[in-house]
Amino acid sequence: MKEIQITEPFKRRFKKLKKRYRQIKKDIQPIINELQQGNLIGNQITGVSQIIYKARAKNSDIPIAKVEAIGSFIK
């Protein structure tokens, strides 16, 4: 199992989002599980000097008629 390091900027943004989207923690848990297993998920961002992936998670707090996802950057 791999160790996941959460950055301070992510923690601050997550805290704000958690107030608006109550189920956000449950929605990003599958991404965290995949990363802990060592799987790279999402789409690779091109044009940057580091290898960075952007993963999107379902947003359960948005009604079914609207489509919205939560984006996360993985380095």
Number of C-alpha atoms within 10 A of each C-alpha: 9 11 10 10 7 8 8 9 9 12 11 11 10 15 13 11 15 13 10 11 16 13 14 20 12 13 19 18 12 13 19 14 14 14 17 14 11 12 12 16 14 17 13 16 14 10 8 8 7 9 11 17 16 14 18 17 18 16 20 17 13 12 9 9 6 7 10 15 14 14 14 15 14 17 11
